[in-house]
Amino acid sequence: MTLEPVLSFLARHVTDPRFGQVAADVATVVLDIYSANLGHSPLVDELVAKLVTRVERELAFQRELVKLKGALEMTVAQAAMTQLTA
């Protein structure tokens, strides 16, 4: 068995809420175990790069969602204060 099917699955599903936590845990273990062997297979290297890119994009997306949530909470709080003082 090679890493290719595992890495391919992880790259596809790491951001899927149904598999996210398990995929992240498996990716961590796989990368910890096989990080010394990277660079031997172009396909494995490409899949690892794809996985890293997907995780980075998801983290950036989550950061934006947190900012949006904060802005919405401030707007709702301001609206509530305005109603109380009116």
Secondary structure, DSSP 8 states (H G I E B T S, - for coil): --SHHHHHHHHHHTT-TTTHHHHHHHHHHHHHHHGGGTTS-HHHHHHHHHHHHHHHHHHHHHHHHHHHHHHHHHHHHHHHHHHHH-
